[in-house]
Amino acid sequence: MPHIKWRGDKSSKCVYLTFDDGPIPEVTPQVLDILDKYGIKATFFWVGENVYRYPDLAREVFRRGHTVANHTFNHLAGWHTDKHVYRTNCQLCDDVIANTLGSSWNNLHLFRPPHGRQRPSQKRWLLHNGYRIVLWDIITHDYNRSYTSGQIVEIVQRFVRNGSIILFHDSKKSAPNTLEALSPTIEWLLANGYSFQTISH
């Protein structure tokens, strides 16, 4: 799939932690504290509806220096959504983030489709309007309660490579696994010489 970012810088030993579906007060603050503990910045793909509900939390994520981006306003499954509804929903998410963060937000036009799926017409519209579609090359399955936190760490250990974009979630569904697996994942990556970057383009 051309024009879609699956990995970051392949020439250096770095990874990109990303979090989908927030911000929510039950999970996001704890994720922020874990990241702060290790001095790591991440990229958060936000559901606009959550930004609208929890504007102070959204501003706190941004204040701590993390990159924030668009994950639609209502976490729309593109495969089952009319293209015009999808476009409006994407634009609404950007508008809510901009209104919440103000002029200090430098909109990089990063976009991650919910579930990683969208129709070709939706993809074409996003690319034509300057969005950079970002997927991942490691999905942790933190949302799947049949996985243990140890298995999630092992997924990262097995598949990580230079420039890996690693997908976690700061959602209620994923909270137990995310919060248990995040620190051991970071510690293993650091011990094995990986640095951490945010997605910038």
N, C-alpha and C positions, 0 to 999 in steps of 0.2 A: 504494500500500500504506500505509494509515493506521497511525499509531502506530509507524512505523519511522523512524529518524533517518538521513537521507541526506546532509544538510548541516548545518553549524553556523550560527553567527551570520551571517546574510546582510547585516546592516546595516554590518558593518565589514570592512576589508580584512585578513582573517585566514584562515589555513588550519590544518588539523589533520592532522599526520603520524601515521599509524597503521601498526603492524607486526603481522602475524599469524604464528602457528605456533611461536614460540619459547617459552621461551628455550633456545638451544643454544650450547655453548661455541665452536663454529667460526665463528659469525657475530655473535651478540648483543654480545659485548664490543667488537667493532669498530664496530658501529652506535652503541653508547653513547659511544664516544670521538669519533665524528664529531658526534654531537649535542652533546656537551660542548664541542667546539671552537667551536660557534656559539651556545652558551648556550640550546639549544632543548630543551624537554620534549615528549615524545610520548606516545601511548597504545598500549600493547602488549596485544594480545589473545592470551592464553596458552593453549596446549594443556596441560592438567593433568598429563599423563604426563611432559612435559618439566620441569615445575616439580618433580615428584616425583623425577626423575632428577638434576636440577641445582639443588638448593635454595639453594646458596650464590650461584649466578648470579642466581637469582630475587630473592634478598634484595639483591643489588647493584643490579639494575635499580630496585628500589623505593627503595633508599637514595639513589640519584641523583635522586630526585624525579619519576619518571615515573608516569603512571597505568597501572594494570594491570587486566585484566578477563578475562572468561570466553570461551573458544573451544572448549568441550567438553573432556572428559578425553582422548579418543582421536581427536580431529579427525573426528568422525562426520559422514557425509553424511546429513543429515536425511531427504532424499527416499527413502532406501533403508533407513531405520532405524525399527523399531517405536517408537511414541510413549512407551511405558513405559521402554524401554531408553534412549531419548534423554533423558528427564527425569532418570533416575538418573545418566546420564553428565554432564549439566550440573551437577547438585548435587554430584557427586563432584569436579568441577573447582573449584567454589567452596570445598569443604571442604579440598582440598589447598592451595590458595592461602592460605586462612585459617590453616591449621596451619603453613605455611611462614613467613608474614609476621607472624603473631601479631596481637595486639590493635591494633597501630598501623595495620593495613590498614583503611581505611574503604571497605567494599564498596559501590560505587556501583550494583551490579547491572547493569552494562553487559554486553551479550552480543552476540557476532557469530557467526552460524551459518557453519560451514565451507562454502566454495563459495558463500556467500550464498543458500543454498537450504534450505528446510524446509517441512514439511507444515503446513497450516492448523491442525491440532490441536496441533502442537508450538508454533506461534506463540501460539495462544490460551493455552496453559498458561504459557508464559514471561511473557506480559503479565499474566495473572491473578496470578502470583506475584511481581510487582513488578520484573521485568527490563525494561531499556530495550534494545531491539534496534537495533544500530548497523550500518549498511552503509556505503556510500561513494558519491561521485559521480565519483571518478577512480580507476581501477585502472591501475597502472603496467605490468602484464604482466611484472614482473621475473622471474617464474618461467618465462617462455617463452624458451628459449635462441635462438629465431629472431629475437628482438628484440636490438638492441644497446643498450648503456647510453645512447648518444646519442639513440636513438629513444625511450627511456623518458623522458629529460629533455624531449624535444619533446612527448610526450603531455601532460605536466604543463603546459608552456608553452601548449599549444593550448587545453586545456580548463579551466584553473584559473579560479575566480571566487570572489567573496566567500563565505566559509564552506565552501570545498571540504574534504571529508574525503578524504585521499589514502591509498591503500592500497599499502604495501610489504609485504615479508615478510622476517623474519629466520630463514630456513630454509636448509638446505644447497643445495637445488635453486635457490634464488634468489640465493645468495650472490654470484656474480660480478657480476651486473647490479646488485643492490642496493648493493653496496659501491662500485661504480664510478659509479653514477648519483646516489647520495644527496647528496654534496657539491655537484656542479654544480646539482642541483635546488634545494637550499637557497640557494645563492649567487644563482641567478637570481631566486628568489622574494624574497629580501631586497633585491636590487637594484631590484626592481619594486614595492617598498613593502609587501610582505606581512609581517604578524607571525604568530607561531605560538602556538597554544593547545592545551591538552589537552581531551579530552571530559570534561565534568563532570556531565552529566545526559542 
